[in-house]
Amino acid sequence: MDEIVLGIITKNSHRNLGTTYLQTLAGSLQVPYSGIIIVDSGEDDTLRVTSEFCRERDKSFNPLNGKGMNRAKARQAAINHFLNCFQERWLMFLDDDCILKPNFFQEAKKYMMDMNIGLIWGLDDVEGTKFAKFLRYRGFNPREYSLNAFKVRGGTHDTLLRREALEGIRIPSYLQVLEDKYIKDHVEQMGYKTAIVYDGCWHRMDYHIVRDALEYYRTYGSIIIHRVVGNGY
């Protein structure tokens, strides 16, 4: 039996990303997963395209309605479905704009055999994107920036999560971003270690500095409010 279920969060992914989304699906096949949990909040044909992909490759297709969900709620929905409806040992999140590099799983499966490791993250390569140009403009090396960002806040764009490390997780629903940090913190609090696959993925992210900044400000504001009322993280 395959040990992995793939989780993807989508919103008009096929319409917005085109061939990049198809390449994401195709690149995922190096990972021996049994099926896809897709939390979709869009209005395009992403579900149809993904369903056909699963049918042609004998993978189970598990769509969840993600309308009105932010990142935290969508991640939690995928995790809940995995824990409640599957027996596999690992849930792998893959962003809709991440194309796995050829050696990702060869490197990742070595860490999967270590029972002390609960989270395996693939380094995201953003070369050729607006974000990489922005980082260089600010004097940062994109590769080092990604590594440091993971150590501080985690990441879910190409990440394997052990079932036992996810038990009991309840991601605060107000996290527009930083849900990846909460997941990493939870895994570590459960007593597990994290590992890095350096041959991770090509991350074809569409960077919008104003939109992204607003999401962070909203999230930090929500965290402060919930801490004040005693229900923060």
DACORLIN-V480447 format. One record per residue. SS is DSSP state (a for helix, b for strand, c for the rest). Layout:
ss->SS
ss->SS
//
This chain:
ss->c
ss->c
ss->c
ss->b
ss->b
ss->b
ss->b
ss->b
ss->b
ss->b
ss->c
ss->c
ss->a
ss->a
ss->a
ss->a
ss->a
ss->c
ss->a
ss->a
ss->a
ss->a
ss->a
ss->a
ss->a
ss->a
ss->a
ss->a
ss->a
ss->a
ss->c
ss->c
ss->b
ss->b
ss->b
ss->b
ss->b
ss->b
ss->b
ss->b
ss->c
ss->c
ss->c
ss->c
ss->c
ss->a
ss->a
ss->a
ss->a
ss->a
ss->a
ss->a
ss->a
ss->a
ss->a
ss->a
ss->c
ss->c
ss->c
ss->b
ss->b
ss->b
ss->b
ss->b
ss->b
ss->c
ss->c
ss->c
ss->c
ss->c
ss->a
ss->a
ss->a
ss->a
ss->a
ss->a
ss->a
ss->a
ss->a
ss->a
ss->a
ss->a
ss->a
ss->a
ss->a
ss->c
ss->c
ss->c
ss->c
ss->b
ss->b
ss->b
ss->b
ss->b
ss->c
ss->c
ss->c
ss->b
ss->b
ss->b
ss->c
ss->c
ss->c
ss->a
ss->a
ss->a
ss->a
ss->a
ss->a
ss->a
ss->a
ss->a
ss->c
ss->c
ss->c
ss->c
ss->b
ss->b
ss->b
ss->b
ss->b
ss->b
ss->b
ss->b
ss->b
ss->c
ss->c
ss->c
ss->c
ss->a
ss->a
ss->a
ss->a
ss->a
ss->a
ss->a
ss->a
ss->c
ss->c
ss->c
ss->c
ss->a
ss->a
ss->a
ss->a
ss->a
ss->a
ss->a
ss->a
ss->a
ss->a
ss->a
ss->a
ss->c
ss->c
ss->c
ss->c
ss->b
ss->b
ss->b
ss->b
ss->b
ss->a
ss->a
ss->a
ss->a
ss->c
ss->c
ss->c
ss->c
ss->c
ss->c
ss->c
ss->c
ss->c
ss->c
ss->c
ss->c
ss->a
ss->a
ss->a
ss->a
ss->a
ss->a
ss->a
ss->a
ss->a
ss->a
ss->a
ss->c
ss->c
ss->c
ss->b
ss->b
ss->b
ss->b
ss->b
ss->b
ss->b
ss->b
ss->b
ss->b
ss->b
ss->c
ss->c
ss->c
ss->c
ss->c
ss->a
ss->a
ss->a
ss->a
ss->a
ss->a
ss->a
ss->a
ss->a
ss->a
ss->a
ss->a
ss->a
ss->a
ss->a
ss->a
ss->a
ss->a
ss->a
ss->a
ss->c
ss->c
ss->c
ss->c
ss->c
//
